[in-house]
Amino acid sequence: MERDLSHEGAYENKFDAAKVLLTTSCTHDGKGAENLIIPAGGLKEPISNLNKEETEDTFGNVRSRCDLYMNGPEIFNFTLKEIPEAIQRVTC
């Protein structure tokens, strides 16, 4: 028995390349890096038993220095300030 598999799990993606505009704008000065960071790992602070030790912060969050830390309010403020400016840079 033969089956036509051309439409099972496959899709076709068509677009007009002339209408596609891909713009990338990257800026980085390192300000605010402490608001989104994994403190341990890499060469600066190699992973060890000491930095795998879990601690609880004042809000009850349990984490080690090997876990991602994100200061949500500061990330939110960053996006409110930086994203509109970034959109202006790529659309003008």
Buried (B, 14 or more C-beta within 10 A) or exposed (E): EEEEEEEEEEEEEEEEEEEEEEEEEEEEEEEBEEBBEBBBEEEEBEEEEEBEEEEEEEEEEEEBBBBEBEBEEEEEEBEEEEEEEBEEEEEE
